[in-house]
């Protein structure tokens, strides 16, 4: 029997991409929260977009939902898009920064 955990959810998030930037949503730093209820097999994702005017937000939320709900361990995935705090490039992981050519040597709080 497989168990639902944060690592499994992150693996799926790394398969979801911003269609305008060739980086997955996890490494882009757009995922703010992952809440897992193992009893009800529900996952709640709180995410942002690189800009509030991004027209692909619903597409990305639906992609996350579809991929998570395809796992047998997940009955329901809820994806909420928020803009507080606003996304900034510093929120990217080092892997994401490297893919986009940003310097990772002057890290804040990492």
PDB file as gemmi writes it, atoms N, CA and C in Angstrom:
CRYST1    1.000    1.000    1.000  90.00  90.00  90.00 P 1                      
ATOM      1  N   UNK A   1       0.842  -1.195   0.000  1.00  0.00           N  
ATOM      2  CA  UNK A   1       0.000   0.000   0.000  1.00  0.00           C  
ATOM      3  C   UNK A   1       0.874   1.241   0.000  1.00  0.00           C  
ATOM      4  N   UNK A   2       0.602   2.124  -0.899  1.00  0.00           N  
ATOM      5  CA  UNK A   2       1.365   3.352  -1.036  1.00  0.00           C  
ATOM      6  C   UNK A   2       0.789   4.421  -0.111  1.00  0.00           C  
ATOM      7  N   UNK A   3       1.654   5.301   0.371  1.00  0.00           N  
ATOM      8  CA  UNK A   3       1.178   6.372   1.227  1.00  0.00           C  
ATOM      9  C   UNK A   3       1.340   7.708   0.515  1.00  0.00           C  
ATOM     10  N   UNK A   4       0.431   8.571   0.811  1.00  0.00           N  
ATOM     11  CA  UNK A   4       0.442   9.914   0.249  1.00  0.00           C  
ATOM     12  C   UNK A   4       1.371  10.777   1.084  1.00  0.00           C  
ATOM     13  N   UNK A   5       2.313  11.436   0.443  1.00  0.00           N  
ATOM     14  CA  UNK A   5       3.221  12.303   1.173  1.00  0.00           C  
ATOM     15  C   UNK A   5       3.636  13.483   0.298  1.00  0.00           C  
ATOM     16  N   UNK A   6       4.292  14.439   0.932  1.00  0.00           N  
ATOM     17  CA  UNK A   6       4.673  15.678   0.252  1.00  0.00           C  
ATOM     18  C   UNK A   6       5.631  15.412  -0.910  1.00  0.00           C  
ATOM     19  N   UNK A   7       6.562  14.480  -0.737  1.00  0.00           N  
ATOM     20  CA  UNK A   7       7.513  14.179  -1.812  1.00  0.00           C  
ATOM     21  C   UNK A   7       6.802  13.686  -3.071  1.00  0.00           C  
ATOM     22  N   UNK A   8       5.774  12.877  -2.886  1.00  0.00           N  
ATOM     23  CA  UNK A   8       5.011  12.361  -4.027  1.00  0.00           C  
ATOM     24  C   UNK A   8       4.295  13.508  -4.740  1.00  0.00           C  
ATOM     25  N   UNK A   9       3.755  14.442  -3.969  1.00  0.00           N  
ATOM     26  CA  UNK A   9       3.070  15.601  -4.557  1.00  0.00           C  
ATOM     27  C   UNK A   9       4.077  16.481  -5.300  1.00  0.00           C  
ATOM     28  N   UNK A  10       5.246  16.711  -4.710  1.00  0.00           N  
ATOM     29  CA  UNK A  10       6.274  17.532  -5.361  1.00  0.00           C  
ATOM     30  C   UNK A  10       6.730  16.890  -6.666  1.00  0.00           C  
ATOM     31  N   UNK A  11       6.841  15.578  -6.694  1.00  0.00           N  
ATOM     32  CA  UNK A  11       7.209  14.880  -7.930  1.00  0.00           C  
ATOM     33  C   UNK A  11       6.224  15.205  -9.041  1.00  0.00           C  
ATOM     34  N   UNK A  12       4.945  15.234  -8.714  1.00  0.00           N  
ATOM     35  CA  UNK A  12       3.920  15.586  -9.704  1.00  0.00           C  
ATOM     36  C   UNK A  12       4.034  17.056 -10.096  1.00  0.00           C  
ATOM     37  N   UNK A  13       4.254  17.930  -9.120  1.00  0.00           N  
ATOM     38  CA  UNK A  13       4.365  19.362  -9.416  1.00  0.00           C  
ATOM     39  C   UNK A  13       5.537  19.656 -10.351  1.00  0.00           C  
ATOM     40  N   UNK A  14       6.560  18.833 -10.280  1.00  0.00           N  
ATOM     41  CA  UNK A  14       7.716  19.006 -11.167  1.00  0.00           C  
ATOM     42  C   UNK A  14       7.410  18.562 -12.597  1.00  0.00           C  
ATOM     43  N   UNK A  15       6.219  18.001 -12.808  1.00  0.00           N  
ATOM     44  CA  UNK A  15       5.776  17.614 -14.150  1.00  0.00           C  
ATOM     45  C   UNK A  15       4.774  18.617 -14.719  1.00  0.00           C  
ATOM     46  N   UNK A  16       4.501  19.679 -13.965  1.00  0.00           N  
ATOM     47  CA  UNK A  16       3.569  20.726 -14.385  1.00  0.00           C  
ATOM     48  C   UNK A  16       4.386  21.975 -14.717  1.00  0.00           C  
ATOM     49  N   UNK A  17       4.155  22.519 -15.902  1.00  0.00           N  
ATOM     50  CA  UNK A  17       4.979  23.625 -16.386  1.00  0.00           C  
ATOM     51  C   UNK A  17       4.169  24.875 -16.660  1.00  0.00           C  
ATOM     52  N   UNK A  18       4.816  26.012 -16.472  1.00  0.00           N  
ATOM     53  CA  UNK A  18       4.275  27.280 -16.936  1.00  0.00           C  
ATOM     54  C   UNK A  18       4.472  27.260 -18.450  1.00  0.00           C  
ATOM     55  N   UNK A  19       3.404  27.382 -19.245  1.00  0.00           N  
ATOM     56  CA  UNK A  19       3.550  27.285 -20.695  1.00  0.00           C  
ATOM     57  C   UNK A  19       4.403  28.395 -21.306  1.00  0.00           C  
ATOM     58  N   UNK A  20       4.595  29.494 -20.571  1.00  0.00           N  
ATOM     59  CA  UNK A  20       5.355  30.619 -21.108  1.00  0.00           C  
ATOM     60  C   UNK A  20       6.820  30.609 -20.663  1.00  0.00           C  
ATOM     61  N   UNK A  21       7.155  29.801 -19.670  1.00  0.00           N  
ATOM     62  CA  UNK A  21       8.517  29.719 -19.142  1.00  0.00           C  
ATOM     63  C   UNK A  21       8.867  28.234 -19.044  1.00  0.00           C  
ATOM     64  N   UNK A  22       9.990  27.813 -19.588  1.00  0.00           N  
ATOM     65  CA  UNK A  22      10.303  26.380 -19.629  1.00  0.00           C  
ATOM     66  C   UNK A  22      10.820  25.805 -18.301  1.00  0.00           C  
ATOM     67  N   UNK A  23      10.128  26.131 -17.223  1.00  0.00           N  
ATOM     68  CA  UNK A  23      10.514  25.656 -15.894  1.00  0.00           C  
ATOM     69  C   UNK A  23       9.257  25.098 -15.225  1.00  0.00           C  
ATOM     70  N   UNK A  24       9.418  23.995 -14.490  1.00  0.00           N  
ATOM     71  CA  UNK A  24       8.258  23.436 -13.797  1.00  0.00           C  
ATOM     72  C   UNK A  24       7.821  24.375 -12.664  1.00  0.00           C  
ATOM     73  N   UNK A  25       6.566  24.235 -12.264  1.00  0.00           N  
ATOM     74  CA  UNK A  25       5.975  25.146 -11.281  1.00  0.00           C  
ATOM     75  C   UNK A  25       6.651  25.077  -9.916  1.00  0.00           C  
ATOM     76  N   UNK A  26       7.149  23.892  -9.536  1.00  0.00           N  
ATOM     77  CA  UNK A  26       7.829  23.760  -8.243  1.00  0.00           C  
ATOM     78  C   UNK A  26       9.130  24.569  -8.247  1.00  0.00           C  
ATOM     79  N   UNK A  27       9.978  24.339  -9.241  1.00  0.00           N  
ATOM     80  CA  UNK A  27      11.265  25.028  -9.294  1.00  0.00           C  
ATOM     81  C   UNK A  27      11.131  26.499  -9.636  1.00  0.00           C  
ATOM     82  N   UNK A  28      10.030  26.867 -10.254  1.00  0.00           N  
ATOM     83  CA  UNK A  28       9.769  28.275 -10.533  1.00  0.00           C  
ATOM     84  C   UNK A  28       9.386  29.034  -9.256  1.00  0.00           C  
ATOM     85  N   UNK A  29       9.035  28.292  -8.215  1.00  0.00           N  
ATOM     86  CA  UNK A  29       8.687  28.910  -6.938  1.00  0.00           C  
ATOM     87  C   UNK A  29       7.252  29.386  -6.852  1.00  0.00           C  
ATOM     88  N   UNK A  30       6.395  28.833  -7.685  1.00  0.00           N  
ATOM     89  CA  UNK A  30       4.992  29.253  -7.697  1.00  0.00           C  
ATOM     90  C   UNK A  30       4.128  28.513  -6.681  1.00  0.00           C  
ATOM     91  N   UNK A  31       4.642  27.451  -6.098  1.00  0.00           N  
ATOM     92  CA  UNK A  31       3.865  26.676  -5.129  1.00  0.00           C  
ATOM     93  C   UNK A  31       4.158  27.212  -3.729  1.00  0.00           C  
ATOM     94  N   UNK A  32       3.138  27.750  -3.093  1.00  0.00           N  
ATOM     95  CA  UNK A  32       3.300  28.347  -1.770  1.00  0.00           C  
ATOM     96  C   UNK A  32       2.999  27.372  -0.631  1.00  0.00           C  
ATOM     97  N   UNK A  33       2.015  26.509  -0.821  1.00  0.00           N  
ATOM     98  CA  UNK A  33       1.628  25.558   0.234  1.00  0.00           C  
ATOM     99  C   UNK A  33       1.194  24.234  -0.377  1.00  0.00           C  
ATOM    100  N   UNK A  34       1.480  23.170   0.369  1.00  0.00           N  
ATOM    101  CA  UNK A  34       0.971  21.837   0.048  1.00  0.00           C  
ATOM    102  C   UNK A  34       0.368  21.298   1.341  1.00  0.00           C  
ATOM    103  N   UNK A  35      -0.924  21.081   1.342  1.00  0.00           N  
ATOM    104  CA  UNK A  35      -1.610  20.528   2.513  1.00  0.00           C  
ATOM    105  C   UNK A  35      -2.211  19.185   2.126  1.00  0.00           C  
ATOM    106  N   UNK A  36      -1.873  18.173   2.908  1.00  0.00           N  
ATOM    107  CA  UNK A  36      -2.308  16.808   2.606  1.00  0.00           C  
ATOM    108  C   UNK A  36      -3.161  16.275   3.748  1.00  0.00           C  
ATOM    109  N   UNK A  37      -4.329  15.743   3.399  1.00  0.00           N  
ATOM    110  CA  UNK A  37      -5.168  15.057   4.366  1.00  0.00           C  
ATOM    111  C   UNK A  37      -5.158  13.582   3.964  1.00  0.00           C  
ATOM    112  N   UNK A  38      -4.368  12.779   4.687  1.00  0.00           N  
ATOM    113  CA  UNK A  38      -4.226  11.369   4.327  1.00  0.00           C  
ATOM    114  C   UNK A  38      -5.503  10.574   4.550  1.00  0.00           C  
ATOM    115  N   UNK A  39      -6.319  10.993   5.503  1.00  0.00           N  
ATOM    116  CA  UNK A  39      -7.559  10.267   5.793  1.00  0.00           C  
ATOM    117  C   UNK A  39      -8.553  10.409   4.636  1.00  0.00           C  
ATOM    118  N   UNK A  40      -8.783  11.644   4.199  1.00  0.00           N  
ATOM    119  CA  UNK A  40      -9.737  11.870   3.111  1.00  0.00           C  
ATOM    120  C   UNK A  40      -9.092  11.769   1.729  1.00  0.00           C  
ATOM    121  N   UNK A  41      -7.760  11.621   1.700  1.00  0.00           N  
ATOM    122  CA  UNK A  41      -7.001  11.546   0.454  1.00  0.00           C  
ATOM    123  C   UNK A  41      -7.190  12.796  -0.395  1.00  0.00           C  
ATOM    124  N   UNK A  42      -7.172  13.938   0.282  1.00  0.00           N  
ATOM    125  CA  UNK A  42      -7.313  15.218  -0.401  1.00  0.00           C  
ATOM    126  C   UNK A  42      -6.017  16.013  -0.275  1.00  0.00           C  
ATOM    127  N   UNK A  43      -5.711  16.734  -1.339  1.00  0.00           N  
ATOM    128  CA  UNK A  43      -4.531  17.590  -1.366  1.00  0.00           C  
ATOM    129  C   UNK A  43      -4.993  18.995  -1.730  1.00  0.00           C  
ATOM    130  N   UNK A  44      -4.476  19.965  -0.994  1.00  0.00           N  
ATOM    131  CA  UNK A  44      -4.759  21.358  -1.309  1.00  0.00           C  
ATOM    132  C   UNK A  44      -3.440  22.037  -1.631  1.00  0.00           C  
ATOM    133  N   UNK A  45      -3.401  22.678  -2.786  1.00  0.00           N  
ATOM    134  CA  UNK A  45      -2.232  23.412  -3.243  1.00  0.00           C  
ATOM    135  C   UNK A  45      -2.590  24.895  -3.265  1.00  0.00           C  
ATOM    136  N   UNK A  46      -1.711  25.713  -2.706  1.00  0.00           N  
ATOM    137  CA  UNK A  46      -1.841  27.163  -2.825  1.00  0.00           C  
ATOM    138  C   UNK A  46      -0.666  27.608  -3.677  1.00  0.00           C  
ATOM    139  N   UNK A  47      -0.982  28.296  -4.767  1.00  0.00           N  
ATOM    140  CA  UNK A  47       0.062  28.695  -5.704  1.00  0.00           C  
ATOM    141  C   UNK A  47      -0.160  30.124  -6.166  1.00  0.00           C  
ATOM    142  N   UNK A  48       0.833  30.648  -6.837  1.00  0.00           N  
ATOM    143  CA  UNK A  48       0.734  31.968  -7.424  1.00  0.00           C  
ATOM    144  C   UNK A  48       1.116  31.881  -8.889  1.00  0.00           C  
ATOM    145  N   UNK A  49       1.124  33.024  -9.528  1.00  0.00           N  
ATOM    146  CA  UNK A  49       1.541  33.140 -10.917  1.00  0.00           C  
ATOM    147  C   UNK A  49       2.675  34.160 -10.973  1.00  0.00           C  
ATOM    148  N   UNK A  50       3.439  34.137 -12.042  1.00  0.00           N  
ATOM    149  CA  UNK A  50       4.538  35.096 -12.133  1.00  0.00           C  
ATOM    150  C   UNK A  50       4.027  36.531 -12.229  1.00  0.00           C  
ATOM    151  N   UNK A  51       2.841  36.715 -12.805  1.00  0.00           N  
ATOM    152  CA  UNK A  51       2.203  38.034 -12.853  1.00  0.00           C  
ATOM    153  C   UNK A  51       0.697  37.860 -12.665  1.00  0.00           C  
ATOM    154  N   UNK A  52       0.047  38.806 -11.973  1.00  0.00           N  
ATOM    155  CA  UNK A  52      -1.407  38.687 -11.785  1.00  0.00           C  
ATOM    156  C   UNK A  52      -2.190  38.657 -13.094  1.00  0.00           C  
ATOM    157  N   UNK A  53      -1.667  39.241 -14.160  1.00  0.00           N  
ATOM    158  CA  UNK A  53      -2.372  39.273 -15.429  1.00  0.00           C  
ATOM    159  C   UNK A  53      -2.157  38.048 -16.299  1.00  0.00           C  
ATOM    160  N   UNK A  54      -1.458  37.050 -15.776  1.00  0.00           N  
ATOM    161  CA  UNK A  54      -1.175  35.840 -16.552  1.00  0.00           C  
ATOM    162  C   UNK A  54      -2.488  35.146 -16.922  1.00  0.00           C  
ATOM    163  N   UNK A  55      -2.659  34.888 -18.196  1.00  0.00           N  
ATOM    164  CA  UNK A  55      -3.901  34.262 -18.666  1.00  0.00           C  
ATOM    165  C   UNK A  55      -3.867  32.744 -18.580  1.00  0.00           C  
ATOM    166  N   UNK A  56      -2.728  32.173 -18.170  1.00  0.00           N  
ATOM    167  CA  UNK A  56      -2.586  30.719 -18.121  1.00  0.00           C  
ATOM    168  C   UNK A  56      -2.812  30.137 -16.721  1.00  0.00           C  
ATOM    169  N   UNK A  57      -3.222  30.947 -15.778  1.00  0.00           N  
ATOM    170  CA  UNK A  57      -3.411  30.498 -14.405  1.00  0.00           C  
ATOM    171  C   UNK A  57      -4.367  29.326 -14.275  1.00  0.00           C  
ATOM    172  N   UNK A  58      -5.518  29.426 -14.913  1.00  0.00           N  
ATOM    173  CA  UNK A  58      -6.500  28.342 -14.827  1.00  0.00           C  
ATOM    174  C   UNK A  58      -5.969  27.081 -15.496  1.00  0.00           C  
ATOM    175  N   UNK A  59      -5.275  27.244 -16.596  1.00  0.00           N  
ATOM    176  CA  UNK A  59      -4.666  26.102 -17.282  1.00  0.00           C  
ATOM    177  C   UNK A  59      -3.698  25.375 -16.338  1.00  0.00           C  
ATOM    178  N   UNK A  60      -2.828  26.136 -15.660  1.00  0.00           N  
ATOM    179  CA  UNK A  60      -1.851  25.526 -14.770  1.00  0.00           C  
ATOM    180  C   UNK A  60      -2.532  24.863 -13.570  1.00  0.00           C  
ATOM    181  N   UNK A  61      -3.542  25.516 -12.992  1.00  0.00           N  
ATOM    182  CA  UNK A  61      -4.274  24.936 -11.866  1.00  0.00           C  
ATOM    183  C   UNK A  61      -4.966  23.639 -12.289  1.00  0.00           C  
ATOM    184  N   UNK A  62      -5.572  23.639 -13.466  1.00  0.00           N  
ATOM    185  CA  UNK A  62      -6.238  22.434 -13.967  1.00  0.00           C  
ATOM    186  C   UNK A  62      -5.238  21.317 -14.240  1.00  0.00           C  
ATOM    187  N   UNK A  63      -4.057  21.669 -14.741  1.00  0.00           N  
ATOM    188  CA  UNK A  63      -3.022  20.676 -15.015  1.00  0.00           C  
ATOM    189  C   UNK A  63      -2.579  20.008 -13.718  1.00  0.00           C  
ATOM    190  N   UNK A  64      -2.359  20.802 -12.680  1.00  0.00           N  
ATOM    191  CA  UNK A  64      -1.983  20.256 -11.372  1.00  0.00           C  
ATOM    192  C   UNK A  64      -3.077  19.325 -10.868  1.00  0.00           C  
ATOM    193  N   UNK A  65      -4.310  19.800 -10.892  1.00  0.00           N  
ATOM    194  CA  UNK A  65      -5.445  19.030 -10.390  1.00  0.00           C  
ATOM    195  C   UNK A  65      -5.566  17.692 -11.123  1.00  0.00           C  
ATOM    196  N   UNK A  66      -5.511  17.734 -12.436  1.00  0.00           N  
ATOM    197  CA  UNK A  66      -5.650  16.523 -13.244  1.00  0.00           C  
ATOM    198  C   UNK A  66      -4.550  15.520 -12.937  1.00  0.00           C  
ATOM    199  N   UNK A  67      -3.320  15.989 -12.868  1.00  0.00           N  
ATOM    200  CA  UNK A  67      -2.194  15.080 -12.625  1.00  0.00           C  
ATOM    201  C   UNK A  67      -2.242  14.502 -11.217  1.00  0.00           C  
ATOM    202  N   UNK A  68      -2.591  15.315 -10.222  1.00  0.00           N  
ATOM    203  CA  UNK A  68      -2.672  14.795  -8.858  1.00  0.00           C  
ATOM    204  C   UNK A  68      -3.811  13.793  -8.722  1.00  0.00           C  
ATOM    205  N   UNK A  69      -4.961  14.102  -9.297  1.00  0.00           N  
ATOM    206  CA  UNK A  69      -6.118  13.217  -9.166  1.00  0.00           C  
ATOM    207  C   UNK A  69      -5.955  11.929  -9.980  1.00  0.00           C  
ATOM    208  N   UNK A  70      -4.957  11.861 -10.832  1.00  0.00           N  
ATOM    209  CA  UNK A  70      -4.698  10.618 -11.557  1.00  0.00           C  
ATOM    210  C   UNK A  70      -3.972   9.593 -10.675  1.00  0.00           C  
ATOM    211  N   UNK A  71      -3.436  10.037  -9.546  1.00  0.00           N  
ATOM    212  CA  UNK A  71      -2.781   9.124  -8.615  1.00  0.00           C  
ATOM    213  C   UNK A  71      -3.826   8.365  -7.803  1.00  0.00           C  
ATOM    214  N   UNK A  72      -3.622   7.077  -7.579  1.00  0.00           N  
ATOM    215  CA  UNK A  72      -4.607   6.309  -6.807  1.00  0.00           C  
ATOM    216  C   UNK A  72      -4.703   6.765  -5.344  1.00  0.00           C  
ATOM    217  N   UNK A  73      -3.663   7.426  -4.835  1.00  0.00           N  
ATOM    218  CA  UNK A  73      -3.663   7.887  -3.442  1.00  0.00           C  
ATOM    219  C   UNK A  73      -4.424   9.187  -3.236  1.00  0.00           C  
ATOM    220  N   UNK A  74      -4.877   9.817  -4.308  1.00  0.00           N  
ATOM    221  CA  UNK A  74      -5.532  11.122  -4.193  1.00  0.00           C  
ATOM    222  C   UNK A  74      -6.937  11.054  -4.780  1.00  0.00           C  
ATOM    223  N   UNK A  75      -7.923  11.371  -3.939  1.00  0.00           N  
ATOM    224  CA  UNK A  75      -9.310  11.416  -4.411  1.00  0.00           C  
ATOM    225  C   UNK A  75      -9.662  12.794  -4.956  1.00  0.00           C  
ATOM    226  N   UNK A  76      -9.123  13.832  -4.296  1.00  0.00           N  
ATOM    227  CA  UNK A  76      -9.475  15.189  -4.702  1.00  0.00           C  
ATOM    228  C   UNK A  76      -8.275  16.096  -4.518  1.00  0.00           C  
ATOM    229  N   UNK A  77      -8.065  16.960  -5.517  1.00  0.00           N  
ATOM    230  CA  UNK A  77      -7.030  17.976  -5.437  1.00  0.00           C  
ATOM    231  C   UNK A  77      -7.684  19.334  -5.639  1.00  0.00           C  
ATOM    232  N   UNK A  78      -7.393  20.238  -4.746  1.00  0.00           N  
ATOM    233  CA  UNK A  78      -7.917  21.600  -4.821  1.00  0.00           C  
ATOM    234  C   UNK A  78      -6.728  22.525  -5.028  1.00  0.00           C  
ATOM    235  N   UNK A  79      -6.796  23.368  -6.037  1.00  0.00           N  
ATOM    236  CA  UNK A  79      -5.709  24.291  -6.335  1.00  0.00           C  
ATOM    237  C   UNK A  79      -6.245  25.705  -6.247  1.00  0.00           C  
ATOM    238  N   UNK A  80      -5.662  26.476  -5.348  1.00  0.00           N  
ATOM    239  CA  UNK A  80      -6.066  27.863  -5.149  1.00  0.00           C  
ATOM    240  C   UNK A  80      -4.942  28.778  -5.636  1.00  0.00           C  
ATOM    241  N   UNK A  81      -5.293  29.747  -6.479  1.00  0.00           N  
ATOM    242  CA  UNK A  81      -4.324  30.712  -6.978  1.00  0.00           C  
ATOM    243  C   UNK A  81      -4.461  31.994  -6.166  1.00  0.00           C  
ATOM    244  N   UNK A  82      -3.336  32.448  -5.595  1.00  0.00           N  
ATOM    245  CA  UNK A  82      -3.308  33.660  -4.780  1.00  0.00           C  
ATOM    246  C   UNK A  82      -2.224  34.600  -5.315  1.00  0.00           C  
ATOM    247  N   UNK A  83      -2.281  35.833  -4.896  1.00  0.00           N  
ATOM    248  CA  UNK A  83      -1.274  36.808  -5.313  1.00  0.00           C  
ATOM    249  C   UNK A  83      -0.613  37.504  -4.134  1.00  0.00           C  
ATOM    250  N   UNK A  84      -0.798  36.950  -2.948  1.00  0.00           N  
ATOM    251  CA  UNK A  84      -0.181  37.507  -1.756  1.00  0.00           C  
ATOM    252  C   UNK A  84       0.524  36.389  -1.019  1.00  0.00           C  
ATOM    253  N   UNK A  85       1.818  36.411  -0.926  1.00  0.00           N  
ATOM    254  CA  UNK A  85       2.694  37.485  -1.401  1.00  0.00           C  
ATOM    255  C   UNK A  85       2.893  37.390  -2.906  1.00  0.00           C  
ATOM    256  N   UNK A  86       3.200  38.520  -3.530  1.00  0.00           N  
ATOM    257  CA  UNK A  86       3.471  38.488  -4.962  1.00  0.00           C  
ATOM    258  C   UNK A  86       4.725  37.662  -5.248  1.00  0.00           C  
ATOM    259  N   UNK A  87       4.700  36.933  -6.357  1.00  0.00           N  
ATOM    260  CA  UNK A  87       5.852  36.126  -6.743  1.00  0.00           C  
ATOM    261  C   UNK A  87       7.013  37.028  -7.131  1.00  0.00           C  
ATOM    262  N   UNK A  88       8.218  36.602  -6.768  1.00  0.00           N  
ATOM    263  CA  UNK A  88       9.450  37.286  -7.156  1.00  0.00           C  
ATOM    264  C   UNK A  88      10.447  36.228  -7.617  1.00  0.00           C  
ATOM    265  N   UNK A  89      11.360  36.581  -8.523  1.00  0.00           N  
ATOM    266  CA  UNK A  89      12.337  35.603  -9.014  1.00  0.00           C  
ATOM    267  C   UNK A  89      13.148  34.932  -7.897  1.00  0.00           C  
ATOM    268  N   UNK A  90      13.339  35.598  -6.777  1.00  0.00           N  
ATOM    269  CA  UNK A  90      14.084  35.012  -5.659  1.00  0.00           C  
ATOM    270  C   UNK A  90      13.391  33.789  -5.080  1.00  0.00           C  
ATOM    271  N   UNK A  91      12.125  33.584  -5.397  1.00  0.00           N  
ATOM    272  CA  UNK A  91      11.370  32.452  -4.882  1.00  0.00           C  
ATOM    273  C   UNK A  91      11.704  31.152  -5.617  1.00  0.00           C  
ATOM    274  N   UNK A  92      12.399  31.256  -6.748  1.00  0.00           N  
ATOM    275  CA  UNK A  92      12.764  30.062  -7.497  1.00  0.00           C  
ATOM    276  C   UNK A  92      13.780  29.234  -6.712  1.00  0.00           C  
ATOM    277  N   UNK A  93      13.763  27.939  -6.946  1.00  0.00           N  
ATOM    278  CA  UNK A  93      14.793  27.070  -6.375  1.00  0.00           C  
ATOM    279  C   UNK A  93      16.097  27.341  -7.128  1.00  0.00           C  
ATOM    280  N   UNK A  94      17.192  26.862  -6.573  1.00  0.00           N  
ATOM    281  CA  UNK A  94      18.473  27.008  -7.269  1.00  0.00           C  
ATOM    282  C   UNK A  94      18.425  26.342  -8.634  1.00  0.00           C  
ATOM    283  N   UNK A  95      17.751  25.210  -8.715  1.00  0.00           N  
ATOM    284  CA  UNK A  95      17.625  24.510  -9.999  1.00  0.00           C  
ATOM    285  C   UNK A  95      16.902  25.376 -11.028  1.00  0.00           C  
ATOM    286  N   UNK A  96      15.820  26.020 -10.602  1.00  0.00           N  
ATOM    287  CA  UNK A  96      15.081  26.908 -11.491  1.00  0.00           C  
ATOM    288  C   UNK A  96      15.906  28.101 -11.930  1.00  0.00           C  
ATOM    289  N   UNK A  97      16.643  28.674 -10.991  1.00  0.00           N  
ATOM    290  CA  UNK A  97      17.494  29.822 -11.327  1.00  0.00           C  
ATOM    291  C   UNK A  97      18.563  29.429 -12.332  1.00  0.00           C  
ATOM    292  N   UNK A  98      19.154  28.261 -12.142  1.00  0.00           N  
ATOM    293  CA  UNK A  98      20.191  27.802 -13.075  1.00  0.00           C  
ATOM    294  C   UNK A  98      19.605  27.617 -14.475  1.00  0.00           C  
ATOM    295  N   UNK A  99      18.409  27.034 -14.562  1.00  0.00           N  
ATOM    296  CA  UNK A  99      17.783  26.795 -15.866  1.00  0.00           C  
ATOM    297  C   UNK A  99      17.511  28.097 -16.612  1.00  0.00           C  
ATOM    298  N   UNK A 100      17.249  29.166 -15.858  1.00  0.00           N  
ATOM    299  CA  UNK A 100      16.966  30.457 -16.491  1.00  0.00           C  
ATOM    300  C   UNK A 100      18.195  31.350 -16.569  1.00  0.00           C  
ATOM    301  N   UNK A 101      19.341  30.858 -16.093  1.00  0.00           N  
ATOM    302  CA  UNK A 101      20.573  31.618 -16.190  1.00  0.00           C  
ATOM    303  C   UNK A 101      20.783  32.652 -15.107  1.00  0.00           C  
ATOM    304  N   UNK A 102      20.020  32.554 -14.007  1.00  0.00           N  
ATOM    305  CA  UNK A 102      20.208  33.460 -12.883  1.00  0.00           C  
ATOM    306  C   UNK A 102      21.380  32.995 -12.027  1.00  0.00           C  
ATOM    307  N   UNK A 103      22.041  33.913 -11.383  1.00  0.00           N  
ATOM    308  CA  UNK A 103      23.123  33.560 -10.465  1.00  0.00           C  
ATOM    309  C   UNK A 103      22.513  32.990  -9.197  1.00  0.00           C  
ATOM    310  N   UNK A 104      23.139  31.936  -8.672  1.00  0.00           N  
ATOM    311  CA  UNK A 104      22.667  31.345  -7.422  1.00  0.00           C  
ATOM    312  C   UNK A 104      23.656  31.587  -6.292  1.00  0.00           C  
ATOM    313  N   UNK A 105      24.706  32.384  -6.548  1.00  0.00           N  
ATOM    314  CA  UNK A 105      25.750  32.589  -5.540  1.00  0.00           C  
ATOM    315  C   UNK A 105      25.356  33.558  -4.444  1.00  0.00           C  
ATOM    316  N   UNK A 106      24.452  34.495  -4.717  1.00  0.00           N  
ATOM    317  CA  UNK A 106      24.037  35.460  -3.701  1.00  0.00           C  
ATOM    318  C   UNK A 106      22.672  35.108  -3.139  1.00  0.00           C  
ATOM    319  N   UNK A 107      22.600  33.959  -2.501  1.00  0.00           N  
ATOM    320  CA  UNK A 107      21.326  33.464  -1.983  1.00  0.00           C  
ATOM    321  C   UNK A 107      20.942  34.193  -0.712  1.00  0.00           C  
ATOM    322  N   UNK A 108      19.646  34.463  -0.566  1.00  0.00           N  
ATOM    323  CA  UNK A 108      19.116  35.047   0.660  1.00  0.00           C  
ATOM    324  C   UNK A 108      18.356  33.968   1.410  1.00  0.00           C  
ATOM    325  N   UNK A 109      18.729  33.732   2.628  1.00  0.00           N  
ATOM    326  CA  UNK A 109      17.983  32.833   3.493  1.00  0.00           C  
ATOM    327  C   UNK A 109      17.938  31.392   3.059  1.00  0.00           C  
ATOM    328  N   UNK A 110      18.767  30.969   2.142  1.00  0.00           N  
ATOM    329  CA  UNK A 110      18.754  29.558   1.719  1.00  0.00           C  
ATOM    330  C   UNK A 110      19.866  28.785   2.377  1.00  0.00           C  
TER     331      UNK A 110                                                      
END                                                                             
